[in-house]
Amino acid sequence: MKKIIALFFMMILVSAVFAQDAAQTETGSLEDELFGGDTEALVTPEQANAETQKNGVSLTGDLKTATLALESNKLRIGGSLNTELGLKYVWTDPYTKKNDAKKAFLNPAVAQLQPTIGANLFFDARPVQDLKLYGKFLFEFPFEKSLNGTISITKEQMDEILKQYPALKTIPNFPRNGFGYPISVNGSPNFKIWELYTDFSTKDIAFFRFGKHTVKWGTGYFYSPADVINISRIDPEKPTADREGPVSLRTHIVIPKTQYNIWLYLLPDTETFKPQYTAGAAKAEFVFGDWELGVGGWYRYEKAPRFITTLSGSIAGKVAVFAEGVFAWGSDYTYYRDDAALTPYTVKNKPFFQATLGGSYSNENSHTTIAFQYYYNGFGYANTKVIDRIADNAADALNKKNFTDPSLKKYENIAAMGNRGRHYIAFTVSQNKIGTEDLTANLFQQFAISELEGLTTLSLNWRIFKFVQMSTGPIFSYPLSPSSHSKGSIGYNLSFKLGGGKF
């Protein structure tokens, strides 16, 4: 009987929280998981959409090409299927001497044989001249997934609930200081709308795109601080992967008889839908010979405004060079002091800078490609010890299933920064032919200097025959100093790409 009464009061409590503050639940998060966030992409001279562009055609500042992009009267449907089977092992803290090295080797922290089955489908419709309709959808295995979250009830909310339902005080060990209640939704389809937009134009001068699409706003390869619009950041280990953009209205204006372009963006707030939180961005591009200069800015109410510059070109037609600079007045992140209480603070009236410089070189005779980039992140920590403390506290709270521990919110704020330190270096060397074009190799190297961590990835790729390709190699992460918090790891990957392809 006591269990039934307790269950009844728990239902009342949860119902009261939903009525008091529906925003505290995971409803929005579940919807985002199902249908994705905002994104951007356009039909004018921009090579963001591989499906809608022809290989070897440069579209920058080309009014004729921008016009032709909306002249077709066809419907295209296509996509791709990626099918892989991968074996992965990871050994943590491998550089510390072990009492039983054999046991440590035979018991890796991670041992997985994981299938990858992912598909994307797109449609590209041109029902009439000067109008384009485009959509891209992603499907992944497992085709159903569980969405996990937590209903967090604070002490203040609990006090209000107890005023309305004083009988709850009679329940033994009732959590008067608040608690986190885990929730899970099973059977949600693993499906995402990646892009969905329409393009239209007027008088061959202004070209518009409205909807969810990817934006190309930076020139960086491994890092791109100038990309202040897209939802997702570049993954340095997968720099060519698509990034998710927001819902926006984009206007592309081509200056007649020049190679100059103006890009305007209106980005509605898709969380609260309040007009005052609509963001605006603008960028102008100027072409001078082999070089392109971009100047732009981004602004949103109650957020730090940003001014950006981009530069790209080539030296002697052989070495591609790119650079970005960002100036912001204030920071939108929450920082923490390295004291006993991990005191939070914000910085709103101080300039912040970000800058990056890199280049790439390809040699057709040796089939070698090299890319290099340095990134300075003024928003990051010069010393990341406080971040290591927060990460340790959050991991301990999760192990204990303490979902209301304050360290989890602190870690969420830290994770929102992306790159948490200030200095990063990354480079890659690719050998695209080793005796035969069926055999290639790649080296990726990254140094997170502020975090005192290094990462090295080696991969050897062999196309066994037309429809089967093997990739194998080790992954090393390691501390750059004895004072580093990282203990490092050693991993080994072996994967087979089986069939699949584009259509």
C-alpha positions in Angstrom: 0.0 0.0 0.0 2.8 2.4 0.9 4.4 1.7 -2.5 1.1 2.6 -4.3 0.8 5.8 -2.3 4.4 6.7 -3.0 3.9 6.1 -6.7 0.7 8.1 -6.7 2.5 11.1 -5.1 5.4 10.7 -7.6 2.9 11.0 -10.5 1.4 14.1 -9.0 4.9 15.6 -8.5 6.0 15.0 -12.1 2.7 16.3 -13.4 3.1 19.5 -11.4 6.6 20.0 -12.7 5.3 19.7 -16.3 2.5 22.2 -15.6 4.9 24.6 -13.8 7.6 24.6 -16.4 7.3 22.5 -19.6 10.5 23.9 -20.8 12.3 21.9 -18.1 11.4 18.6 -19.9 13.2 16.9 -22.7 10.4 17.4 -25.2 12.3 19.9 -27.3 15.4 17.7 -27.2 13.5 14.7 -28.4 12.2 16.7 -31.3 15.6 17.9 -32.2 17.0 14.4 -32.1 14.2 13.2 -34.4 14.3 16.1 -36.9 17.6 17.9 -36.5 18.4 21.5 -36.0 18.8 24.4 -38.4 21.0 24.4 -41.6 21.7 26.4 -44.7 22.7 26.1 -48.4 22.1 28.1 -51.6 21.7 27.6 -55.4 24.0 30.4 -56.4 27.8 30.3 -56.8 28.8 28.3 -53.8 30.2 24.8 -53.7 28.5 23.8 -50.4 26.3 21.2 -52.1 28.2 18.5 -54.0 25.1 17.0 -55.4 24.1 20.2 -57.2 27.5 21.2 -58.7 29.5 19.8 -61.6 33.1 18.8 -61.0 35.8 21.2 -62.0 33.5 24.3 -62.3 34.3 27.4 -60.3 31.2 29.3 -59.3 32.6 32.2 -57.3 31.3 35.5 -58.6 29.9 33.9 -61.7 26.6 35.6 -62.5 26.0 33.4 -65.5 26.4 30.2 -63.5 24.2 31.5 -60.7 21.5 32.2 -63.2 21.8 28.8 -64.9 21.5 27.0 -61.6 17.8 28.0 -61.5 17.0 27.4 -65.2 16.7 23.6 -65.3 13.2 22.2 -65.4 14.0 18.7 -64.1 13.6 16.5 -61.0 16.6 14.6 -59.7 16.5 12.0 -57.0 19.6 10.4 -55.7 21.7 9.5 -52.7 24.3 7.2 -51.3 24.7 4.1 -49.1 27.7 3.6 -46.8 28.2 0.1 -45.5 31.1 -0.8 -43.4 32.2 -3.4 -40.8 34.7 -2.2 -38.3 36.8 -3.8 -35.5 38.1 -1.4 -32.8 40.3 -1.9 -29.8 41.4 0.8 -27.3 43.8 0.5 -24.4 43.7 3.4 -21.9 46.7 4.6 -19.8 49.1 2.5 -21.9 52.3 4.4 -21.0 52.1 3.6 -17.2 54.0 0.4 -16.1 51.6 -2.4 -15.4 52.1 -5.2 -12.9 50.5 -7.7 -15.4 51.1 -6.4 -18.9 49.6 -9.5 -20.5 46.3 -9.1 -18.6 46.1 -5.4 -19.5 46.6 -6.2 -23.2 44.0 -9.0 -23.2 41.5 -6.7 -21.5 41.2 -3.5 -23.5 38.9 -0.7 -22.4 37.1 -0.9 -25.7 36.6 -3.9 -27.9 34.0 -3.5 -30.6 32.9 -5.1 -33.9 30.5 -2.5 -35.2 28.5 -2.4 -38.4 27.9 0.9 -40.1 24.9 1.3 -42.4 24.1 4.8 -43.3 22.1 6.3 -46.2 21.2 9.7 -47.5 18.5 10.6 -50.0 18.1 13.9 -51.7 15.7 15.4 -54.2 16.4 18.4 -56.4 13.3 19.8 -58.2 13.1 22.7 -60.6 9.4 23.0 -61.3 9.7 26.4 -63.0 12.5 28.6 -64.0 14.1 30.6 -61.2 12.8 28.2 -58.5 14.6 25.2 -56.9 13.3 22.9 -54.2 15.9 20.7 -52.4 15.9 18.2 -49.5 18.4 15.8 -48.0 17.6 13.1 -45.5 19.8 10.9 -43.4 19.1 7.3 -42.2 21.5 5.3 -39.9 21.8 1.9 -38.3 20.5 1.1 -35.7 17.3 2.3 -37.4 15.6 2.8 -34.1 17.2 4.4 -31.1 16.6 5.3 -27.5 16.5 9.0 -26.5 17.7 9.4 -23.0 17.4 12.5 -20.8 16.7 13.8 -17.4 13.9 15.8 -15.8 15.7 18.0 -13.4 13.7 19.4 -10.5 15.5 22.2 -8.5 15.1 23.0 -4.8 13.1 26.1 -5.7 10.7 24.1 -7.8 10.4 21.5 -5.1 9.5 24.1 -2.5 6.7 25.3 -4.7 5.5 21.7 -5.2 5.5 21.0 -1.4 3.4 24.1 -0.9 0.7 22.7 -3.2 1.1 19.0 -2.1 2.2 19.1 1.6 1.4 15.4 1.9 4.6 14.7 0.0 6.6 15.6 3.1 5.4 12.4 4.8 7.2 10.2 2.3 10.4 8.8 3.8 13.6 10.2 2.3 11.7 12.5 0.1 14.2 14.6 -2.0 13.3 18.1 -0.7 16.5 19.5 -2.3 15.5 18.5 -5.8 16.5 15.5 -7.9 17.0 14.3 -11.4 14.6 11.8 -12.9 16.0 9.8 -15.9 13.6 9.3 -18.8 14.0 7.2 -21.9 12.0 6.9 -25.1 12.5 3.7 -27.1 11.8 3.0 -30.7 12.5 6.5 -32.1 13.4 6.3 -35.8 17.1 7.1 -36.5 16.2 9.7 -39.1 17.3 13.3 -39.7 16.4 16.1 -42.0 19.8 17.4 -43.0 18.7 20.0 -45.5 15.4 21.3 -46.7 15.2 24.6 -48.6 14.0 26.5 -51.6 16.0 28.8 -53.9 14.6 31.6 -56.0 15.9 34.7 -57.7 14.9 38.0 -59.1 16.3 39.8 -62.2 19.5 37.8 -62.1 20.9 40.1 -59.4 19.6 38.8 -56.1 19.4 35.1 -55.3 17.6 33.8 -52.3 17.6 30.7 -50.2 15.2 30.0 -47.3 15.2 26.9 -45.2 17.6 24.6 -43.4 20.9 24.4 -45.2 24.7 24.4 -44.7 26.7 27.6 -44.8 30.3 28.0 -46.1 31.6 30.9 -44.2 35.2 30.1 -43.5 38.4 29.1 -45.4 40.0 26.9 -42.7 40.5 23.2 -43.2 40.9 21.7 -39.7 39.6 24.7 -37.8 37.3 27.5 -38.9 36.6 30.2 -36.2 35.0 32.4 -38.9 32.2 29.9 -39.3 29.9 31.6 -36.8 26.7 30.4 -38.4 26.7 26.6 -38.8 25.4 24.5 -35.9 28.3 21.9 -36.0 32.0 22.5 -36.0 34.7 21.0 -38.2 36.0 17.7 -36.9 39.8 17.9 -37.5 40.0 14.2 -38.0 37.2 14.4 -40.6 37.7 17.9 -42.1 35.7 17.2 -45.3 32.6 15.9 -43.5 29.4 17.9 -44.0 28.5 20.4 -41.3 25.0 21.0 -40.1 23.7 24.5 -40.6 20.7 26.5 -39.3 17.4 27.7 -40.6 18.0 31.0 -42.4 17.0 33.3 -45.1 20.0 34.0 -47.3 20.3 36.7 -49.9 23.2 36.6 -52.4 23.7 39.8 -54.4 26.1 39.6 -57.4 27.6 43.0 -58.2 27.2 43.3 -62.0 30.4 43.3 -64.2 32.6 42.4 -61.2 33.7 39.4 -59.2 32.3 40.8 -56.0 29.5 39.2 -54.0 27.4 40.2 -51.0 25.8 37.6 -48.7 23.1 38.6 -46.2 21.6 36.2 -43.6 18.6 36.4 -41.4 18.6 33.6 -38.7 15.4 33.2 -36.7 15.7 31.8 -33.2 14.3 28.2 -33.5 14.2 27.6 -29.8 12.0 30.4 -28.4 10.9 31.9 -31.7 11.1 35.3 -30.2 11.7 38.1 -32.7 14.3 39.9 -30.6 16.6 36.9 -30.7 16.8 36.8 -34.5 20.4 37.0 -35.6 21.7 38.8 -38.6 24.9 38.3 -40.6 26.5 39.8 -43.6 29.6 39.2 -45.7 31.2 40.8 -48.7 33.7 38.9 -50.9 36.3 40.6 -53.2 38.4 38.8 -55.8 41.9 40.2 -56.6 43.6 38.0 -59.1 44.3 34.6 -57.4 43.2 35.9 -54.0 39.8 36.3 -52.4 39.1 38.5 -49.4 36.0 38.2 -47.2 34.8 40.7 -44.6 31.7 40.2 -42.5 29.9 40.4 -39.2 27.4 38.6 -37.0 25.0 40.0 -34.4 22.3 38.8 -32.1 20.7 40.5 -29.1 22.4 39.6 -25.8 25.2 37.8 -27.6 28.8 38.9 -28.3 28.9 40.6 -31.7 31.6 39.2 -34.0 33.6 40.8 -36.9 35.3 38.3 -39.3 37.8 38.4 -42.1 38.8 35.6 -44.4 41.6 35.3 -47.0 42.4 32.5 -49.5 44.6 32.2 -52.5 47.7 30.6 -53.8 51.5 31.2 -54.0 53.0 30.6 -57.4 49.9 28.6 -58.3 51.2 25.6 -56.2 50.7 26.3 -52.5 47.1 27.1 -51.4 47.0 29.5 -48.5 44.1 30.4 -46.2 43.6 32.6 -43.1 40.8 33.7 -40.9 40.5 36.3 -38.2 37.7 36.9 -35.7 37.2 39.9 -33.3 34.4 39.6 -30.6 33.4 42.1 -27.9 32.8 39.8 -25.0 32.3 36.1 -24.7 29.1 34.0 -24.6 30.7 31.2 -22.5 30.7 30.6 -18.8 34.2 30.2 -17.3 35.3 28.8 -14.0 38.0 29.8 -11.5 40.5 27.2 -10.3 39.5 27.6 -6.7 37.9 25.2 -4.2 34.3 26.2 -5.2 35.0 26.3 -9.0 33.4 29.7 -9.0 31.7 30.6 -12.4 32.1 33.9 -14.1 31.4 35.6 -17.4 33.3 38.2 -19.4 31.1 40.6 -21.3 33.2 43.8 -21.7 36.5 42.6 -23.1 37.8 42.0 -26.6 38.5 38.5 -27.7 40.4 37.4 -30.8 40.7 34.2 -32.8 43.0 33.6 -35.7 44.1 30.8 -37.9 46.6 30.3 -40.8 47.2 27.3 -42.9 48.1 26.0 -46.3 48.1 22.9 -48.5 50.3 21.5 -51.3 49.8 18.7 -53.8 52.4 17.0 -56.0 50.9 15.2 -58.9 54.1 13.4 -59.7 54.6 11.9 -56.2 50.8 11.7 -55.5 51.4 13.4 -52.2 49.2 15.9 -50.5 50.1 17.9 -47.4 47.9 20.3 -45.3 48.9 22.3 -42.3 47.1 24.7 -39.9 47.7 26.7 -36.7 44.7 27.9 -34.7 44.7 30.5 -31.9 41.5 30.4 -29.8 41.2 33.5 -27.6 38.0 32.2 -26.0 39.9 29.2 -24.5 41.7 28.7 -21.3 45.5 29.4 -21.1 45.7 26.7 -18.4 43.2 23.9 -18.6 43.6 22.4 -15.1 40.2 23.7 -14.0 38.6 22.0 -17.0 40.3 18.7 -16.0 38.8 19.0 -12.5 35.3 19.6 -13.8 35.6 16.7 -16.2 36.7 14.4 -13.4 33.9 15.5 -11.2 31.3 15.1 -13.9 32.6 11.5 -14.7 32.4 10.6 -11.1 28.8 11.9 -10.8 27.7 9.9 -13.9 29.3 6.8 -12.5 27.3 7.3 -9.3 24.1 8.1 -11.4 23.9 11.5 -9.6 22.2 13.4 -12.4 21.7 16.6 -10.4 25.3 17.0 -9.5 26.4 20.7 -10.3 29.5 19.4 -12.1 27.3 18.1 -15.0 26.1 21.6 -15.8 29.6 22.9 -15.5 30.8 20.3 -17.9 28.0 21.1 -20.3 29.2 24.7 -20.3 32.8 23.6 -20.9 31.7 21.3 -23.8 29.9 24.1 -25.5 33.2 25.8 -26.1 34.4 23.1 -28.5 38.1 23.8 -28.4 38.8 24.5 -24.7 42.4 25.6 -25.0 44.1 28.4 -26.9 46.7 26.9 -29.2 46.2 24.1 -31.7 48.3 22.7 -34.5 47.2 20.1 -37.0 48.6 18.6 -40.2 48.0 15.7 -42.5 50.2 13.9 -45.1 48.4 11.8 -47.7 50.1 9.4 -50.1 47.5 8.8 -52.7 49.4 6.1 -54.6 51.8 3.5 -53.3 52.8 1.6 -56.4 49.2 1.3 -57.4 46.2 3.6 -56.9 44.5 0.8 -55.0 46.9 1.4 -52.1 47.0 4.7 -50.2 48.2 5.9 -46.8 47.4 8.8 -44.5 49.0 10.4 -41.4 47.0 12.8 -39.2 48.7 14.8 -36.4 47.2 17.2 -33.9 48.8 19.0 -30.9 46.5 20.6 -28.4 49.2 22.7 -26.8 47.2 24.2 -23.9 45.8 20.8 -22.9 49.3 19.3 -23.4 47.8 16.5 -25.5 48.9 14.9 -28.8 47.0 12.7 -31.2 48.5 10.7 -34.1 46.5 8.6 -36.5 48.0 6.3 -39.2 45.9 4.5 -41.8 46.6 2.2 -44.7 43.9 1.8 -47.2 43.7 -1.0 -49.8 41.0 -1.5 -52.4 40.9 -5.3 -52.5 38.6 -5.2 -55.5 35.9 -2.9 -56.9 33.4 -3.3 -54.1 35.6 -4.1 -51.1 38.1 -1.7 -49.4 40.1 -2.3 -46.3 41.4 0.4 -43.9 43.6 -0.3 -40.9 46.0 1.5 -38.6 46.8 2.6 -35.1 45.7 5.7 -33.1 47.9 7.1 -30.4 46.9 9.8 -27.9 49.6 10.9 -25.4 50.6 13.6 -22.9 53.0 16.2 -24.1 54.3 16.8 -20.6 54.5 15.0 -17.3 52.2 17.6 -15.9 49.5 16.8 -18.5 46.2 15.5 -17.1 45.9 13.1 -20.0 47.1 9.5 -19.5 46.7 8.8 -23.2 45.5 5.7 -25.1 46.4 3.4 -27.9 43.8 2.2 -30.3 43.7 -0.1 -33.4 41.1 0.0 -36.1 40.4 -2.5 -38.9 37.4 -1.8 -41.1 36.0 -3.1 -44.4 33.9 -1.0 -46.7 31.5 -3.5 -48.4 29.7 -2.4 -51.5 27.7 0.8 -51.1 28.1 3.8 -53.4 26.2 6.7 -54.9 23.2 6.7 -57.2 
